Amino acid sequence: MARLEGRTKEQIVTVVSSEIIILNIFLTVFKLFGGIAAKSTAMMSDGVHSLADVFTSILVIISVKLDVRRSGRKHRFGPEPMECAAAIILSVMLFAIGLGIGWAGVNKIIAVDRGDHSAPGLLALIAAIVSMCVKEGMYWNNRWAARKTGSPAVMADAWHQRSDALASLGSFAGILGARMGAPVLDPVACLVICVLIIKVAIDIFREAVRKLSGKAPAEKAHGRRKGYGAGEMGGPDEHIEGKSRRRDNNK
């Protein structure tokens, strides 16, 4: 990564995450096309998963930019609540996508049980292999950027890419099993992807809510302590000053 040496944290994260976004757009189109053409529910679900990853990487860029902007300001709250709100919106989107993928998988399992034993085409298998390789490369790329910048958001995104590679591995196993005579394995792989997406959504939501609920009370408490020490809201300094003025008037 010599090309990024000497860059700032914001520049490194923006460049690396932008490359991840471009690759995920390519994977989304390729996997959706492969899933539709090869009639693989698992691969279509994996394609939707890659589309969700585009928004995750966008959130990483926004988070780092807001964090850099906040560190340059001295006002109390900064833009962190906006970052948390964006994370909550993203988590809800991911959760809805996960449920949709799970519903598609269940319907496919029902169709197989009713006699639909059609196996996915070879293109879906190729798409799964390509996805595994590209996603693993994304993991190492993000991992380098996270260690270089010390960004926990980028490191979390790196592990997200690794989980995507494992999801693609599950798609590969399901598609291969379906092609070998067990068609139910394709929608079962779809359900595995559903669980992975919902888990990521819940983790993002819980972390964002924790930050929102934990930061504001701390700031308010700090403000009350600060106000009390400065003689606000009937603090001790105010009473001392009042007594001093009364003594001066009696003289």
C-alpha positions in Angstrom: 0.0 0.0 0.0 2.9 2.4 -0.8 0.5 4.6 -2.8 -1.3 5.6 0.4 1.8 6.3 2.5 1.9 9.9 3.8 -1.9 10.3 3.5 -4.1 11.4 6.3 -6.5 9.1 8.1 -9.5 10.6 6.3 -7.8 10.2 2.9 -6.8 6.6 3.5 -10.3 5.5 4.7 -12.0 7.4 1.8 -9.7 5.8 -0.8 -9.9 2.2 0.6 -13.7 2.4 1.3 -14.4 3.9 -2.2 -12.5 0.9 -3.8 -14.6 -1.4 -1.7 -17.8 0.3 -2.8 -16.8 -0.1 -6.5 -16.0 -3.8 -6.1 -19.2 -4.4 -4.2 -21.3 -2.7 -6.9 -19.5 -5.0 -9.4 -20.2 -8.1 -7.2 -23.9 -7.0 -6.8 -24.5 -6.9 -10.5 -22.5 -10.0 -11.3 -24.1 -12.1 -8.5 -27.7 -10.9 -9.2 -27.2 -11.7 -12.9 -25.6 -15.1 -12.1 -28.4 -15.9 -9.6 -31.2 -15.0 -12.0 -29.6 -16.6 -15.1 -28.7 -19.8 -13.1 -31.9 -19.8 -11.1 -30.1 -19.8 -7.7 -31.9 -18.3 -4.8 -28.7 -18.4 -2.7 -26.7 -16.4 -5.2 -29.5 -13.8 -5.7 -29.5 -13.4 -1.9 -25.7 -13.1 -1.8 -26.1 -10.4 -4.5 -28.5 -8.4 -2.3 -26.0 -8.9 0.6 -23.3 -7.3 -1.5 -25.6 -4.3 -2.2 -26.1 -3.9 1.5 -22.3 -3.8 1.9 -22.2 -0.8 -0.4 -24.2 1.2 2.2 -22.1 -0.1 5.0 -18.9 1.2 3.4 -20.6 4.6 2.7 -21.4 4.7 6.4 -17.8 4.1 7.3 -16.7 7.0 5.2 -19.3 9.3 6.7 -18.4 8.2 10.2 -14.7 8.9 9.8 -15.4 12.3 8.2 -17.8 13.3 11.0 -15.3 12.1 13.6 -12.5 14.2 12.1 -14.8 17.2 11.9 -15.9 16.7 15.5 -12.3 16.4 16.8 -11.7 19.9 15.3 -14.5 21.4 17.2 -14.9 22.2 20.9 -18.7 22.4 21.3 -20.4 19.8 23.5 -22.1 17.2 21.4 -20.7 17.4 17.9 -22.0 15.3 15.0 -21.9 11.9 16.7 -25.7 11.7 17.2 -26.0 12.0 13.4 -23.5 9.2 12.9 -25.5 7.0 15.3 -28.8 7.9 13.6 -27.3 6.9 10.2 -26.2 3.6 11.8 -29.7 2.9 13.1 -31.2 3.6 9.7 -28.7 1.3 8.1 -29.4 -1.5 10.6 -33.1 -1.3 9.9 -32.5 -1.5 6.2 -30.2 -4.5 6.7 -32.7 -6.2 9.0 -35.5 -5.8 6.4 -33.2 -7.1 3.6 -32.4 -10.1 5.8 -36.0 -10.9 6.4 -36.7 -10.7 2.7 -33.9 -13.1 1.9 -35.1 -15.5 4.6 -38.7 -15.3 3.2 -37.4 -16.1 -0.3 -35.4 -19.1 1.1 -38.5 -20.5 2.9 -40.6 -20.2 -0.2 -37.9 -22.0 -2.2 -37.8 -24.8 0.3 -41.6 -25.2 0.1 -41.3 -25.3 -3.7 -38.6 -28.0 -3.5 -40.9 -30.0 -1.1 -43.7 -29.7 -3.7 -41.5 -31.3 -6.4 -39.4 -28.4 -7.9 -36.0 -30.1 -8.1 -34.4 -27.8 -10.6 -30.7 -27.4 -9.9 -28.8 -24.0 -10.2 -26.7 -23.4 -13.3 -22.9 -23.4 -13.5 -22.8 -19.6 -13.6 -24.0 -19.4 -10.0 -21.2 -21.6 -8.9 -18.6 -19.4 -10.7 -20.1 -16.3 -9.1 -19.7 -17.8 -5.7 -16.0 -18.6 -6.3 -15.4 -15.1 -7.6 -17.2 -13.6 -4.6 -15.1 -15.6 -2.1 -11.9 -14.4 -3.7 -12.8 -10.8 -4.0 -14.3 -10.6 -0.5 -11.2 -12.1 1.0 -9.1 -9.5 -0.8 -11.4 -6.8 0.6 -10.8 -8.1 4.1 -7.0 -7.8 3.8 -7.3 -4.4 2.2 -9.5 -3.0 4.9 -7.4 -4.7 7.6 -4.3 -2.9 6.4 -6.2 0.5 6.4 -7.6 -0.2 9.9 -4.2 -0.9 11.3 -2.7 2.0 9.5 -5.3 4.5 10.8 -6.3 2.9 14.0 -10.0 3.1 13.0 -12.3 0.7 14.7 -15.0 1.4 12.1 -12.7 0.3 9.3 -11.6 -2.8 11.3 -15.3 -3.7 11.9 -15.9 -3.3 8.1 -12.9 -5.6 7.4 -14.4 -8.4 9.5 -17.7 -7.7 7.8 -16.0 -8.5 4.5 -14.6 -11.7 6.0 -18.1 -12.7 7.1 -19.3 -12.0 3.5 -16.5 -14.3 2.2 -17.8 -17.0 4.5 -21.4 -16.4 3.3 -20.2 -16.8 -0.2 -18.6 -20.1 0.8 -22.0 -21.1 2.2 -23.6 -20.2 -1.1 -20.9 -22.2 -3.0 -21.6 -25.3 -0.8 -25.4 -24.9 -1.2 -25.2 -24.5 -5.0 -22.8 -27.4 -5.4 -24.9 -29.6 -3.2 -28.0 -28.7 -5.3 -26.2 -29.5 -8.5 -25.1 -32.8 -7.1 -28.7 -33.9 -6.4 -29.8 -32.1 -3.2 -31.7 -29.0 -4.4 -32.9 -28.1 -1.0 -29.3 -27.1 -0.1 -29.5 -24.0 -2.3 -32.4 -22.3 -0.3 -30.8 -23.6 3.0 -27.7 -21.6 2.1 -30.1 -18.6 1.5 -31.3 -19.0 5.1 -27.7 -19.0 6.4 -27.1 -15.7 4.6 -30.3 -14.3 6.1 -29.1 -15.1 9.6 -25.7 -13.5 9.0 -27.3 -10.3 7.7 -29.8 -10.0 10.6 -27.0 -10.6 13.1 -24.9 -7.7 11.6 -28.1 -5.5 11.6 -28.7 -6.2 15.3 -25.1 -5.6 16.2 -25.0 -2.2 14.4 -28.4 -1.2 16.0 -27.3 -2.1 19.5 -24.0 -0.3 19.3 -25.7 2.9 17.9 -28.4 2.9 20.6 -25.7 2.3 23.3 -23.8 5.3 22.1 -26.9 7.5 21.9 -28.2 6.5 25.3 -24.8 6.6 27.0 -23.4 9.9 25.7 -26.2 12.4 26.3 -26.7 11.6 30.0 -23.0 11.8 30.6 -22.8 15.2 29.0 -25.8 16.4 31.0 -24.3 15.2 34.2 -21.1 16.9 33.4 -23.0 20.1 32.7 -24.8 19.9 36.0 -21.5 19.4 37.9 -20.0 22.3 36.0 -22.9 24.5 36.7 -23.0 23.7 40.4 -19.3 24.5 40.8 -19.8 27.8 39.0 -22.5 28.9 41.4 -25.4 28.1 39.1 -28.8 26.7 40.2 -28.3 27.7 43.8 -24.8 26.2 44.1 -22.5 27.0 47.0 -20.6 29.8 45.3 -23.8 31.7 44.8 -24.7 31.4 48.5 -21.2 32.5 49.7 -21.3 35.5 47.4 -24.8 36.4 48.7 -23.7 36.3 52.3 -20.6 38.4 51.5 -22.8 41.1 50.0 -25.1 41.2 53.0 -22.2 41.6 55.4 -20.9 44.5 53.3 -24.4 46.2 53.4 -24.6 45.9 57.2 -21.3 47.7 57.6 
